[in-house]
């Protein structure tokens, strides 16, 4: 089996390529700027649609895991055409190539396709993105559904884990607290934080079992950013007084964010042998890595 993974130097891509390589698979790890540490590094520019077609035809992968995206919510809002090109147009080309190659296409989407008015969204809930990032990912989903026949769309939420190239919420938090900086943390925004090693394992089970369709795949805990931060601080014995709870409406963002984009994972929980981690289990597993990384 040949795998092609876009966004291989990113947080999730790095983990998936590592897991695939350790299981003996042939993995083409596609990247644009940062060369990945594992797999067969393969340069790929998502803004060059001809480059996508040429690369895919040359490799002829059995499975395509499309993770690469412009995920900076503010940048997507300020540069909508760039976001359209990377998140939607490139995805459409990839879907067409997957169809012509008869490849199984896995597309990583986001909880930000929802407006956050409901929370605990399931796969039948209607998308209504509040920002341009969410819109481009929703349009990417539509491209997958219409342009190819063998696909799985995986929506996830607030991924975190170990990767030297990506600053996730726990890393950002610890860096600031170690400098004794008081940090504003949202107390009224809820998500389903997802531990990347657990996410990778679930995605690979979906591929191995050829499970097609739309799946919500995230951690099992609906939690506010502030409560998430509190658990991290308590597990690592950091200074809780440096956390300052704030409301989302005080943030100086151009792009709107959903208040509650948590995901209902009951469907995937009933299908997979690999079970989604709770926030407690995720951080129990992750804490030792953070302690080593930050000499805590």
Beta strands, then each sheet from edge to edge (+ up, - down):
strand 1: 2-6
strand 2: 26-31
strand 3: 40-43
strand 4: 63-66
strand 5: 104-110
strand 6: 151-156
strand 7: 159-160
strand 8: 183-186
strand 9: 190-191
strand 10: 194-195
strand 11: 213-216
strand 12: 223-224
strand 13: 243-246
sheet 1: 3+ 2+ 1+ 4+ 5+ 6+ 11+
sheet 2: 7+ 10+
sheet 3: 8+ 13+
sheet 4: 9+ 12-
end
